[in-house]
Amino acid sequence: MAATDPDAAVGSQPAEPPFGDGYSTEHGYSTEHGYSYSAQNGYDPVPVPDTSLAGPAGPENAEQEPEPRPSRGGGRRAAGTRQAKRRRIPAWLEILGYVVISLTLTSLIKTFLVQMYYIPSPSMEPTTYKGDRVFVDKLSSWVGGAPARGQVIVFHDPHNWLMSSAGSTGGPINLPDILASVGILPDQHDDLLIKRIIGVGGDTIECKTQDGPVYRNGVALDEPYIMNGKQGMPCYNGVYKVTVPQGDLWVLGDNREHSGDSSWNYLKKGGDAGFVPTKNVVGHVVGVVSWLRDDHPAGS
C-alpha cells in the first residue's frame, strides 16, 4: 500500500491505485504487463517480446530475415526462360528427326512384320488381279512358322522362272526403289512371284488328266478358288506325278491357264525346276488392296 501524509488535507491525498502494485499514477498500467494508459488514447497495447524460449544472445541467434519470395510475374519469366532453353533445337532439325524416326520404324516393320507388294500379272486371278497390292506377313518366317498348304505366298524366283534375273535390283537406284526399300511404296522387284502352296516336303502331287482334279497324296483337291471354279482346268499344263523334296514347295497359280508355276516349269524344263525352296519364301499374303488398281471402280 502507498504511504500517505496524515497531515495532508483529505481531498489532497493521492488516490491509491485500485489494484495494488503494477500501476503508476503517471502512466496507468505498467508496460511490464503489456499495456500502457494515457488520458488521450486510453488503453494502448504495447507489444512485449516473449523471451522465454530465446537462447543466449549472440550473432548465431540473431533474427534472420526471410528470403524474398519471387513474384508471380518473375515465376512466369523464369518458366519462359526454361521453355526458351528447351526450344533451342532448330525447327528444321526437329522435323528431320521425326522423318528419320518414322522411316526407321517403317523400315523395321517392312523387314520383320508386314510389307506391301504389287501384283504385276493375272496368274493368281480371281484371288488377286493385276495391279492389286497385297500385304505379306513376314513375321511368321522369322519366328519359325513353316509355310503351310493352301497359303498364298510371295517368294523369290527359284530357277529363273521369269526368264530374267535382271530387274529393278540390277538397274540404277531410283526413287521408287528407295521408297519401296523403306516400305512406303509396294515392292515391284521382277524376281518376286506370287502363287498358292499345293504341296510341302514329302507330299506327292499328281495330275492324271488336263481337266483335273489335282491329287495330293492320292486325295483329289477341291479348289473353288481357281479361275472359273468347277469349270476351270486345274491341270491345264499337263499330266505329271511328283514327290516334293524336303525343304521344297510345290506351288500353282489360281489362274492355271496363265501361270508359269511349278507344273509349267517342271514339264518344260524337268529336273528340280518346278520346286521352290522354302528359304526363298518372303511371307504369306494376309490382305489384298484392290481399289488402287486402274480397272477397279474405286481406282478409275
Salt bridges, closest charged atoms under 4 A:
GLU26 OE1 - HIS27 NE2 3.69
ASP132 OD1 - ARG293 NH1 2.62
ASP137 OD2 - HIS284 NE2 3.63
ASP187 OD1 - HIS189 ND1 3.33
ASP191 OD2 - HIS156 ND1 3.26
ASP203 OD2 - ARG149 NE 2.75
ASP222 OD1 - LYS230 NZ 3.33
GLU223 OE2 - ARG256 NH2 2.66
ASP254 OD2 - ARG196 NH2 2.81
ASP295 OD1 - ARG293 NE 2.85
